[in-house]
Amino acid sequence: MVTSVATPNTFPITPEQVVRELRHLPSAPKVLPRLKRLLSDGNSSMLEIVELIRLDPGISARVLQTANSAYYSKGARCSNIDDAVNRVGYDQVYELVAYAVASQVLVRPLDAYGIDPDQMWLSAVACGLAAEILADRTGQERDIAYTVGLLHGVGMLAIDEWVGRNRPGLRLANRDFPSEACEYERALLGFTQAEAGGALLRHWDFPLTMAEPVRWQYFPRSTAGYQRMACLLHAAKWVRSTICNPTPASPYAIPDAWLLQPLRIGAPQLEKCAEEVREHLTSISSLLDSTPNKVDHIEFPGGTRQFDHDASRPTSS
């Protein structure tokens, strides 16, 4: 039976408790087969491998987490995927990808939110690309921005898993940008996926420069030390939502000028960013489309997303 949130949760719980229960961060079923083939080919370049890892939130998080572990970091933190891959080395990256492939059966829809894996993947990559482009425009760290954009929704994974164990069948109505499912998350848990995401990144020992913007993505001017990156993430989410909008005839309102003021950008820059992200997604289609006669398609305004249809890929349900 499917129910919706009607009353608050009757027992106290914190974001930290929810994220500690997250057993697995799913990886994109579209990226893994191609990445696995690259890693099995001795002639593959590390550049090709990095390009694909950047497209997978699950593997990106694992590689960064491993690179910043005590064994690899030697006290020097790493904040971008390129450096992280080089730090952990080819063999360790292969093991991380092998783990992700082995856990492909865990790639599933976010049932509590009504989001399928393709939607989650497209949302993460579009937001990461938008954040990277906006970072270039606003003089911020593009590598940090990309990772923050790519992982901005990880809190939903933790909440979805918690709901599946504790309130099966419950649904969190997911509204449009900018509020999304905040009202329903707060009614259920007392906090949002943004707070869960920030707690998850801190739990994985990500730096505050990444964790705090994720935490404050809905209220970006409420954080003093990380305001510009939080505002950038909020703007990148508008670009993401515009690109993934199923009804482009009804565009989302540009974020409030007060939220864009720390970035010193406006509607023209955001609209230009959306055009560039669409172009990037078209290029990514070519990167992943290694079997031209067998592809899946996701339609988005301005183009068609194509995916490698590998026989070993699990079928989402």
WOJOSUL-V813424 format. One record per backbone hydrogen bond with DSSP energy under -1.0 kcal/mol. NH is the residue of the N-H (numbers start at 1). CO is the residue of the C=O. E is the energy in kcal/mol with one decimal. If there is no record, write none. Layout:
nh->(NH,NH)
co->(CO,CO)
e->(E,E)
This chain:
nh->(3,18,19,20,22,32,35,36,37,38,39,40,41,44,49,50,51,52,53,54,55,56,60,61,62,63,64,65,66,67,68,69,73,74,76,84,85,86,87,88,89,93,94,95,96,97,98,99,100,101,102,103,104,106,107,110,111,113,114,115,120,121,122,123,124,125,126,127,128,129,130,131,132,133,134,135,136,137,138,140,145,146,147,148,149,150,151,152,154,156,158,159,160,161,162,163,164,165,166,167,170,171,172,175,180,182,185,186,187,188,189,196,197,198,199,200,201,202,203,204,205,206,210,211,212,214,215,216,217,222,230,231,232,233,234,235,236,237,238,239,240,241,242,243,244,250,259,260,261,263,264,270,271,272,273,274,275,276,277,278,279,280,281,282,283,284,285,286,287,288,289,290,294,296,298,300,303,305,307,309,313)
co->(169,14,15,16,19,28,31,32,33,34,35,36,38,41,45,46,47,48,49,50,52,53,56,57,58,59,60,61,62,63,64,66,69,70,73,80,81,82,83,84,85,89,90,91,92,93,94,95,96,97,98,99,101,103,104,115,109,110,110,110,116,117,118,119,120,121,122,123,124,125,126,127,128,129,130,131,132,133,134,135,141,142,143,144,145,146,147,149,151,153,154,155,156,157,158,159,160,161,162,163,167,3,112,180,176,179,181,182,183,184,185,192,193,194,195,196,197,198,199,200,202,201,207,207,208,210,211,212,214,219,226,227,228,229,230,231,232,233,234,235,236,237,238,239,240,247,256,256,257,260,260,266,267,268,269,270,271,272,273,274,275,276,277,278,279,280,281,282,283,284,285,288,291,307,305,303,300,298,296,294,310)
e->(-2.0,-1.8,-2.5,-1.7,-1.2,-1.8,-2.5,-3.0,-1.9,-2.0,-2.4,-1.2,-1.1,-2.0,-1.6,-2.7,-2.2,-1.6,-2.5,-2.3,-1.5,-1.9,-2.7,-2.2,-1.9,-3.0,-2.5,-2.5,-2.5,-2.7,-1.6,-1.5,-3.0,-1.1,-2.4,-2.1,-2.7,-1.9,-2.2,-2.4,-2.0,-2.2,-2.4,-1.9,-2.4,-2.5,-2.7,-2.3,-1.9,-2.8,-2.4,-1.5,-1.7,-2.3,-2.3,-3.4,-1.4,-1.3,-1.4,-1.7,-2.2,-2.6,-2.7,-2.5,-2.3,-2.6,-2.5,-1.9,-2.3,-2.7,-2.2,-2.6,-2.2,-2.3,-2.7,-2.1,-1.7,-1.6,-1.7,-2.1,-2.4,-2.6,-2.0,-2.6,-2.6,-2.8,-2.2,-1.0,-1.7,-1.5,-1.4,-2.4,-2.8,-2.0,-2.1,-2.9,-2.3,-1.4,-2.7,-2.6,-2.0,-2.7,-4.0,-1.2,-2.3,-2.1,-2.5,-2.7,-1.7,-1.8,-3.3,-2.0,-2.9,-2.5,-2.1,-2.4,-2.4,-2.0,-2.5,-1.9,-1.7,-3.2,-1.9,-2.3,-2.2,-1.3,-2.2,-2.2,-1.2,-2.1,-2.1,-2.7,-2.3,-2.4,-2.1,-2.4,-2.7,-2.2,-1.3,-1.8,-2.8,-2.8,-2.5,-2.4,-2.4,-2.7,-1.3,-1.2,-1.5,-1.4,-1.2,-1.8,-2.7,-2.2,-2.2,-2.1,-1.6,-2.1,-2.5,-2.0,-1.8,-2.3,-2.6,-1.7,-1.9,-2.5,-1.7,-1.2,-1.8,-2.3,-1.7,-2.0,-2.2,-1.3,-2.4,-2.1,-2.2,-3.5,-2.1,-1.3,-1.7)
